[in-house]
Amino acid sequence: MKTEKQETNKKRVVCAMSGGVDSSVAAALLKKQGYDVIGIFMKFWTEENVAKTDLVRENICCSVDAATAARAVAQKLDIPFYVVNFEKEFKKMVVDYYIKEYENGRTPNPCVICNRDIKGELLLQKANELGADYLATGHYARIVNDNSRILNFKFLISKDKNLVYHLYQPKDKVKDQTYFLWTLTQEKLTHILFPCGNYTKPEIREMAVKWNLPTAQRRESQGICFIPDRDVSGFLMRYAKKLIKPGEIVDTKGEVLGHHEGLVNYTIGQRERLGLGGPKAYYVVKLDSKENKLIVGDEEDLYRKELTVENLNWINTKFKNPNLKFKVGARIRHGHPIVACQVETLENNETKVIFDKPQRAVTPGQSIVLYDEEEVIGGGIIK
């Protein structure tokens, strides 16, 4: 199987194939559009079974079943197929980050970090080693440049590196995955393709059936890939020992109301299972990991008018102006509505976001993504 580029005018694309229908159709679309396509399946870190048996807790994104499905699609499309092992890198860059952030009282989003460090760095580098012009994934998002706007965001085969590129929401707003892609830069956008962005999920399914792809009826994976049983508390109990120690439950004034069973069991906005008797309803408003205290308050204490953003990445660099205040839209968690706000750049690489209306359960460690209508202009981590 040759990896050196043949004497041809075809552009080469490495397509990340997860064994799902989206990445399968992405690869098929690319081939039909005339690209020289190579499929790559990534092997990530998998937790050993806690019962110490021969079984493992398979990572959703790289299970044996997923690998088999991806390989079957590659064979159907008659394209080269490779498996790359990023287990060590994934554990260090994504899983360890996830655990550390929780231990610091923050709620991280591992998919954002995976897209930044694994797909956006390691996989892009691997694509370059294979002589590829582009890296493609099955994300629901659109990349357009200043010339393609007049073409109603139609998918373009060629890209001009001298153009300014823009990240837009996909046609299917329900499947919008732009929240996880705010770390992309102009340099990376020139080398990335999102073939599924111009289609709805039903249209993707229809194409998979029409082309008789082995993954046409494959169910979608949900949740954090390295916690397949979705038991986040159980996972953190095994790895974030700092969070399993009992401690005090205090109100916003510091008055002790009771005791918690370990911060691992609570999330901001939580009302149930606090173990506080009486008629008054309390909500978790903060996890103080430094003092091992669970801070609770009234529902109104969950609402914030403004927040500070760390390490904000401007995809559209025209907004990167330290003396500029402007109105945009913001999304504070995946699936959350885009709400109106004002952005002000501060010193120390921080940015202040002031909402038109106070937002509920703003969570440190989560991403905030900024939108100018359908365009993703940037994003960062909530402080």
Secondary structure as GFF3:
##gff-version 3
##sequence-region A 1 383
A	DSSP	beta_strand	12	16	.	.	.	ID=ss1
A	DSSP	alpha_helix	21	32	.	.	.	ID=ss2
A	DSSP	beta_strand	36	43	.	.	.	ID=ss3
A	DSSP	beta_strand	47	48	.	.	.	ID=ss4
A	DSSP	beta_strand	56	57	.	.	.	ID=ss5
A	DSSP	three_ten_helix	60	62	.	.	.	ID=ss6
A	DSSP	alpha_helix	64	77	.	.	.	ID=ss7
A	DSSP	beta_strand	81	85	.	.	.	ID=ss8
A	DSSP	alpha_helix	87	90	.	.	.	ID=ss9
A	DSSP	pi_helix	91	95	.	.	.	ID=ss10
A	DSSP	alpha_helix	96	103	.	.	.	ID=ss11
A	DSSP	alpha_helix	110	113	.	.	.	ID=ss12
A	DSSP	pi_helix	114	123	.	.	.	ID=ss13
A	DSSP	alpha_helix	124	129	.	.	.	ID=ss14
A	DSSP	beta_strand	134	136	.	.	.	ID=ss15
A	DSSP	beta_strand	142	145	.	.	.	ID=ss16
A	DSSP	three_ten_helix	149	151	.	.	.	ID=ss17
A	DSSP	beta_strand	165	168	.	.	.	ID=ss18
A	DSSP	three_ten_helix	173	175	.	.	.	ID=ss19
A	DSSP	three_ten_helix	178	181	.	.	.	ID=ss20
A	DSSP	alpha_helix	186	189	.	.	.	ID=ss21
A	DSSP	beta_strand	192	193	.	.	.	ID=ss22
A	DSSP	three_ten_helix	195	198	.	.	.	ID=ss23
A	DSSP	alpha_helix	201	210	.	.	.	ID=ss24
A	DSSP	alpha_helix	232	239	.	.	.	ID=ss25
A	DSSP	three_ten_helix	241	244	.	.	.	ID=ss26
A	DSSP	beta_strand	247	251	.	.	.	ID=ss27
A	DSSP	beta_strand	256	260	.	.	.	ID=ss28
A	DSSP	three_ten_helix	263	265	.	.	.	ID=ss29
A	DSSP	beta_strand	283	288	.	.	.	ID=ss30
A	DSSP	beta_strand	293	297	.	.	.	ID=ss31
A	DSSP	three_ten_helix	299	302	.	.	.	ID=ss32
A	DSSP	beta_strand	303	314	.	.	.	ID=ss33
A	DSSP	three_ten_helix	317	319	.	.	.	ID=ss34
A	DSSP	beta_strand	325	331	.	.	.	ID=ss35
A	DSSP	beta_strand	339	345	.	.	.	ID=ss36
A	DSSP	beta_strand	350	360	.	.	.	ID=ss37
A	DSSP	beta_strand	367	372	.	.	.	ID=ss38
A	DSSP	beta_strand	375	382	.	.	.	ID=ss39
###
